[in-house]
Amino acid sequence: MAKTKVAFFCRNCGAESPKWMGQCPSCREWNTLVEEKVVKSKNERLNDKPDWRDVNDNAALKNNGNALGPMGKGPKPIPLTDVVAGEVDRLLSPDRELNRVLGGGIVPGSIVLFGGQPGIGKSTLLLQVALRLGHTVLYCSGEESEEQIKMRADRLGGDMSNCYLITETNTSKLLKHAAAIKPDLFIVDSIQTLASPHMDSMAGTVSQVRECSHELQRFAKESGIPTFLIGHITKEGSIAGPKLLEHIVDAVLQFEGDRNYTYRILRTLKNRFGSTDELGIYQMEQSGLREVSNPSELLLSERDEDLSGSAVCATLEGMRPMLVEVQALVSTAVYGSPQRTSTGYDPKRLNMLLAVLEKRAGLPLGNQDVFLNIAGGLKVDDPAVDLSIVAALLSSAMDVTIPPEVAFAGEVGLSGEIRAVTRIEQRIQEADRLGFRRVYVSKYNVKGLDPDRYGIRIITLATVRELYEDLFA
């Protein structure tokens, strides 16, 4: 007879507790512990805790085969020098941005977790890949009907003959269909809708998400079929379900964007087969998601050359250089205390830059309202944007227009010094490629840099005072 165990799991982080508590002891969130039943069979209870000291005992091997695998047979330790490492034959998708983020393509047998806000375009992107891949794809949906998916597929276009669709939430039945079809790509939408018959709990609970992920991982590794799992995210922006889910999968991709803007960003939070610094950019259109190969032109397409308070920064998103527009507005405070408002930039760092300008450049801002905006709805945390923000603030305060062919890249310190930033060559090359004629950088960034390699004039600065004297004095 099966033994029933009751445990409490945190819906936020997945931590297990033997009793209910108001606050999770792991993530410190309140009222997140829920009761779940964990059922174990008799054989599983016998094999729960094999003793490593019994591995040479024949009786122990008969009674407890899990000590060394089934009946004592399993993988044996080998020297690392005997391991042969070869090139992985990746499956190239028609989406170049997805290939870039995954490190060069889809790895056979890999399992990828794809997270994002509701309605951001997760299902649209993966269905678009499935229709244009040119290989057999099994698309499982537990949230939408077959008719809804067919309507989206008609809008996206592509070859539907190689895309198989199933609406199933039982993992045992689903894996039987996948083993019979043997697709080249397996997509599950979403992991929170699946339920394993081996667990006595509802779909979407912590134990179900964990068990279904383990079953899909075993299937992917044994069959060599790459599997994509779509996952929901919480209100804080993290992927819903236990943190263990992120450790099970090989890669974690985050699809981000603002519904008020058309662009979407695909980030890599974890990747066992490539870098986590890569980034993919898309633009939402009526016919689906379009790859954006040159994001700088998209972000700079609406600039007005005759207005003050605007500066261009050569920033990096991951390893991808791009130019973004920084807008600032400095005006006399009408009410008692001046306002400090920023969109897409850290407000505390803005206050620090304002203090540096007042102390080191002699610009009186104590009775001025300051508003800052990163155009396009981007959120930038690159320190190299500091110099362009200082330039935009000076331009708005003095009502002097910055020439449209000027770009900036530098970090500002508390003493008013311009500090060096990383990958300055990529930033300069991006500004040069887009037709900018001057770029302001730190004088500590030009060591070992050959200015003759670029068609853009490189101006070096040591302090904020030098920027003020060169552009506005």
C-alpha positions in Angstrom: 0.0 0.0 0.0 1.3 3.4 -0.9 2.5 5.7 1.8 1.1 9.3 1.6 3.3 12.1 2.6 2.1 15.7 3.0 4.5 18.5 2.4 4.3 22.3 1.9 5.9 23.9 -1.1 6.6 27.6 -1.8 4.9 28.8 -5.0 7.6 31.5 -5.4 10.9 29.6 -5.0 9.9 26.0 -4.6 11.3 25.4 -1.2 9.9 22.5 0.8 8.8 22.7 4.4 7.4 19.9 6.7 4.8 22.3 8.1 2.9 25.4 7.1 4.4 28.8 8.0 3.2 32.2 7.2 6.6 33.3 5.7 8.8 31.1 3.4 12.1 30.5 5.2 13.9 30.5 1.9 12.7 33.5 -0.1 11.0 35.4 2.8 7.8 35.8 0.9 4.5 35.8 2.8 1.6 33.3 2.3 3.2 31.4 -0.5 3.4 27.9 1.1 0.7 25.5 -0.2 0.0 21.9 0.9 0.7 19.1 -1.6 0.5 15.3 -1.3 3.6 13.3 -2.3 2.9 9.7 -2.9 5.6 7.0 -2.9 5.3 3.4 -3.8 6.8 0.5 -1.8 9.7 -0.1 -4.2 10.5 3.6 -4.2 10.6 3.7 -0.4 13.0 0.7 -0.3 15.3 2.5 -2.7 15.1 6.0 -1.1 18.5 5.9 0.7 21.0 3.5 -0.7 24.1 3.1 1.5 27.3 3.8 -0.4 29.2 1.4 1.9 27.2 -1.6 0.5 28.4 -1.2 -3.1 30.6 -4.3 -2.8 28.0 -6.4 -1.0 26.3 -8.8 -3.4 23.2 -9.1 -1.2 23.0 -5.3 -1.2 23.2 -5.2 -5.0 20.3 -7.7 -5.2 18.1 -5.9 -2.8 19.0 -2.4 -3.8 20.1 -2.2 -7.4 20.1 1.6 -7.4 23.4 1.6 -5.5 25.2 1.2 -8.8 22.3 1.6 -11.2 20.0 -1.3 -12.3 21.4 -4.5 -10.8 24.7 -2.9 -10.1 25.4 -1.9 -13.7 25.8 1.7 -14.6 28.4 4.3 -15.8 31.8 3.9 -14.3 34.4 6.7 -13.6 36.9 7.2 -16.4 39.8 9.6 -16.8 39.0 12.9 -18.3 41.8 12.4 -20.9 39.8 9.4 -22.3 36.8 11.6 -23.0 36.5 12.5 -26.7 35.0 15.9 -27.3 33.6 16.6 -30.8 31.7 19.4 -32.5 28.0 19.5 -31.8 25.9 19.2 -35.0 23.4 22.0 -34.2 20.0 22.4 -35.9 19.9 25.8 -37.5 16.5 27.5 -37.2 15.4 30.1 -39.8 15.5 32.7 -37.0 19.0 34.2 -37.0 18.3 36.0 -33.7 17.3 32.8 -32.0 20.4 31.1 -33.3 22.5 33.9 -32.0 21.0 33.7 -28.5 21.3 29.9 -28.3 25.0 30.1 -29.3 24.8 29.0 -32.9 21.7 26.9 -33.2 19.6 24.3 -31.4 21.6 21.5 -29.8 20.1 18.0 -30.2 18.8 16.6 -26.9 18.8 20.0 -25.2 15.9 21.3 -23.2 15.2 25.1 -23.3 13.0 27.1 -21.0 11.3 30.0 -22.7 9.8 32.6 -20.3 8.0 35.9 -20.7 5.0 38.0 -19.8 1.6 37.0 -20.9 0.8 38.2 -24.4 4.4 39.3 -25.2 4.7 36.9 -28.1 6.3 33.6 -26.8 3.8 31.3 -28.6 4.0 33.4 -31.7 7.8 33.3 -31.9 8.0 29.5 -31.4 5.1 28.7 -33.7 6.8 31.0 -36.3 10.0 28.9 -35.9 8.1 25.7 -36.2 6.4 26.7 -39.5 9.6 27.9 -41.1 12.1 25.3 -39.8 11.7 22.8 -42.7 11.8 19.8 -40.3 9.2 17.8 -38.4 7.9 19.7 -35.4 5.5 18.5 -32.7 3.7 21.5 -31.1 1.8 20.7 -27.8 -0.6 23.3 -26.4 -2.4 23.0 -23.1 -3.7 26.5 -23.2 -5.2 27.0 -26.6 -7.5 25.0 -28.9 -6.5 23.6 -32.3 -8.6 26.2 -34.0 -6.9 29.1 -32.2 -3.4 27.9 -33.2 -4.5 27.3 -36.8 -5.8 30.9 -37.0 -2.4 32.2 -35.7 -0.5 29.9 -38.2 -2.6 31.3 -41.1 -1.6 34.8 -40.1 2.1 33.9 -39.7 2.4 31.9 -42.9 4.8 29.0 -43.6 4.9 25.3 -44.3 2.2 23.6 -42.2 2.7 20.1 -43.5 5.7 19.3 -41.2 4.1 20.8 -38.1 2.1 18.4 -36.0 -0.3 19.8 -33.4 -1.7 18.2 -30.2 -3.7 19.6 -27.3 -2.8 17.3 -24.4 -1.9 17.9 -20.8 -1.1 14.3 -19.7 2.6 13.8 -19.9 2.4 10.0 -20.3 0.1 10.3 -23.3 2.1 13.2 -24.7 5.4 11.5 -24.6 3.9 8.4 -26.3 2.8 10.6 -29.2 6.2 12.3 -29.3 8.0 8.9 -29.3 5.8 7.7 -32.2 6.3 10.8 -34.4 10.0 11.3 -33.5 10.0 15.0 -34.4 13.1 17.1 -35.0 11.8 19.7 -32.5 9.4 19.4 -29.6 7.5 22.5 -28.3 5.4 22.5 -25.1 3.1 25.4 -24.4 3.2 25.7 -21.4 4.9 23.7 -18.7 2.4 24.9 -16.1 -0.5 23.2 -17.9 1.0 19.7 -17.9 0.2 17.1 -15.2 1.9 13.8 -14.5 -0.4 10.9 -13.6 2.3 9.8 -11.1 1.6 12.9 -8.9 -1.5 13.4 -6.8 -1.8 17.2 -7.3 -3.2 19.7 -9.7 -1.4 21.0 -12.8 0.7 24.1 -12.2 1.6 23.2 -8.6 5.3 23.1 -7.6 5.5 19.3 -7.5 3.7 18.9 -10.9 6.0 21.4 -12.6 9.0 19.7 -11.2 7.9 16.2 -12.1 6.8 17.1 -15.6 10.1 18.9 -16.2 12.1 15.8 -15.1 10.0 13.5 -17.4 10.6 15.9 -20.4 14.3 16.1 -19.6 14.6 12.3 -19.6 12.8 12.1 -22.9 14.9 14.8 -24.5 18.2 13.3 -23.3 17.3 9.7 -24.3 15.7 10.5 -27.6 18.0 13.3 -28.7 15.0 15.5 -29.6 15.5 19.2 -28.6 12.6 20.4 -26.4 11.3 24.0 -25.8 9.3 24.6 -22.7 7.2 27.8 -22.5 6.9 29.1 -18.9 5.0 31.9 -17.3 6.6 34.6 -15.2 5.6 36.0 -11.8 4.8 39.7 -11.1 8.4 40.3 -10.1 9.5 39.2 -13.6 11.1 35.8 -12.7 10.0 32.5 -14.2 7.1 31.0 -12.2 7.7 27.7 -10.5 10.6 26.4 -8.4 14.1 27.6 -9.0 14.9 23.9 -9.5 13.3 24.2 -12.9 16.0 26.6 -14.0 18.7 24.0 -12.9 17.0 21.2 -14.8 17.0 22.8 -18.3 20.1 23.5 -20.4 19.1 27.1 -21.4 16.8 29.8 -20.0 15.6 32.4 -22.4 13.7 35.5 -21.4 11.4 37.3 -23.8 11.0 41.0 -22.8 9.3 44.1 -24.1 6.8 46.8 -23.5 3.4 46.5 -25.0 3.4 50.2 -25.8 6.3 49.6 -28.2 6.8 47.2 -31.1 10.2 45.9 -30.3 10.9 42.7 -28.3 14.2 41.6 -26.7 15.2 38.0 -26.3 17.8 37.6 -23.5 19.8 34.6 -22.3 19.7 34.0 -18.5 21.5 30.6 -18.7 23.1 28.6 -21.5 25.2 25.5 -21.2 26.1 25.5 -24.9 27.1 29.2 -25.4 27.4 32.7 -24.0 24.9 34.4 -21.8 25.8 37.8 -23.2 24.1 37.4 -26.6 20.8 39.2 -27.3 18.1 39.0 -30.0 15.9 41.9 -31.0 12.5 41.6 -32.8 9.8 44.0 -34.0 6.2 43.0 -33.7 4.2 43.3 -36.9 0.9 42.1 -38.2 2.5 39.1 -39.9 4.5 38.1 -36.8 7.9 38.9 -35.3 10.5 40.4 -37.6 14.2 40.1 -36.9 15.9 43.5 -36.3 19.5 43.2 -37.6 20.3 46.8 -37.0 18.6 48.0 -33.8 20.5 51.4 -33.8 18.6 52.6 -36.9 15.3 51.6 -35.3 16.1 53.5 -32.1 17.4 56.6 -33.8 14.9 56.9 -36.6 12.8 59.7 -35.0 15.5 62.2 -33.9 15.1 65.9 -34.5 18.4 67.6 -35.2 17.3 71.1 -34.1 16.3 70.5 -30.5 18.4 70.7 -27.4 18.6 68.1 -24.6 19.3 65.2 -26.9 22.4 63.1 -27.0 23.4 59.7 -28.5 25.1 57.0 -26.5 27.1 54.1 -27.8 26.0 51.4 -25.4 26.1 47.6 -25.2 23.3 45.2 -24.7 25.1 42.0 -23.8 27.8 41.7 -26.5 25.8 43.7 -29.1 26.6 47.4 -29.6 23.8 49.8 -30.4 23.2 53.5 -30.3 20.4 54.9 -28.2 19.1 58.4 -27.8 19.1 60.1 -24.4 16.6 62.9 -23.8 16.8 65.4 -21.0 14.7 68.4 -19.9 15.9 70.9 -17.4 13.4 73.7 -16.4 12.7 76.0 -13.5 10.9 74.4 -10.6 7.4 75.7 -10.2 6.6 74.0 -7.0 8.5 73.9 -3.7 10.9 71.0 -4.2 12.4 70.3 -7.6 11.3 67.1 -9.3 13.7 64.3 -10.4 12.1 61.9 -12.8 13.8 59.3 -15.1 12.4 56.7 -17.4 14.6 53.7 -18.4 17.5 54.8 -16.1 18.3 54.5 -12.4 16.9 57.6 -10.6 19.6 57.3 -7.9 22.4 57.4 -10.4 20.7 60.4 -12.0 20.8 62.3 -8.7 24.5 61.4 -8.4 25.3 62.8 -11.9 23.3 66.0 -11.0 25.4 66.4 -7.9 28.6 65.9 -10.0 27.5 68.6 -12.5 26.7 71.1 -9.7 30.0 70.5 -7.8 32.5 69.9 -10.6 31.0 71.9 -13.6 29.5 74.7 -11.6 26.0 74.2 -13.1 23.3 75.3 -10.6 20.6 72.6 -10.6 19.3 72.9 -7.1 16.1 74.8 -8.1 15.6 73.0 -11.4 13.2 70.2 -12.4 15.0 67.5 -14.2 13.4 64.9 -16.5 15.3 62.1 -18.2 14.1 59.6 -20.8 15.8 56.8 -22.7 14.1 56.9 -26.1 12.3 53.8 -27.4 11.3 52.5 -24.0 14.7 50.8 -23.3 16.0 50.2 -19.8 19.8 50.9 -19.8 22.2 50.1 -17.0 25.4 50.4 -18.9 27.8 52.8 -17.1 28.9 54.2 -20.5 25.6 56.0 -20.8 26.7 58.5 -18.0 28.6 60.8 -20.4 25.7 61.1 -22.8 23.3 61.9 -19.9 25.7 64.6 -18.7 25.8 66.0 -22.2 22.0 66.0 -22.6 21.6 67.7 -19.2 24.1 70.5 -20.1 22.4 70.9 -23.5 19.0 71.3 -22.0 20.1 73.6 -19.2 22.0 75.9 -21.6 19.5 75.4 -24.5 22.3 74.6 -26.9 21.8 71.9 -29.5 24.4 69.0 -29.7 25.5 68.4 -33.3 23.6 65.3 -34.7 26.9 63.6 -35.8 28.2 63.4 -32.2 28.1 60.2 -30.0 29.3 59.6 -26.4 30.7 56.6 -24.5 32.1 57.1 -21.0 31.5 56.5 -17.3 31.4 59.5 -14.9 32.9 59.2 -11.5 32.2 61.2 -8.3 35.2 63.4 -8.8 33.9 64.4 -12.3 36.5 62.2 -14.1 35.6 60.3 -17.3 36.4 56.7 -16.7 37.1 54.0 -19.3 34.4 51.5 -20.4 34.6 48.0 -21.8 34.7 47.0 -25.5 35.3 50.6 -26.7 36.3 49.3 -30.2 32.9 47.8 -30.8 31.2 51.1 -29.7 33.4 53.2 -32.0 32.8 50.8 -34.9 29.0 51.0 -34.5 29.1 54.8 -34.4 31.4 54.9 -37.4 29.1 52.5 -39.4 26.1 54.7 -38.8 27.8 57.8 -40.1 28.7 59.6 -36.9 31.7 61.9 -37.3 32.8 62.4 -33.7 32.8 60.3 -30.6 33.7 61.4 -27.1 35.4 58.8 -24.9 37.7 58.7 -21.9 41.4 59.4 -22.4 42.1 56.1 -20.5 40.3 54.1 -23.3 42.7 55.0 -26.1 45.7 53.1 -24.8 46.6 50.7 -27.6 43.8 52.1 -29.8 44.7 53.1 -33.4 42.5 56.1 -34.4 43.5 55.7 -38.1 41.5 52.4 -38.3 38.2 54.3 -38.1 36.7 57.0 -40.2 35.4 58.8 -37.2 37.2 61.4 -35.1 37.9 60.2 -31.5 37.9 63.0 -28.9 39.3 62.1 -25.5 38.2 63.6 -22.2 39.5 63.5 -18.7 36.8 65.4 -16.8 33.3 66.7 -17.1 34.7 70.3 -17.2 36.5 69.4 -20.5 33.2 68.2 -22.0 31.6 71.5 -21.0 34.4 73.6 -22.5 34.5 71.7 -25.7 30.8 71.6 -26.6 29.2 74.5 -24.8 31.7 77.1 -23.8 
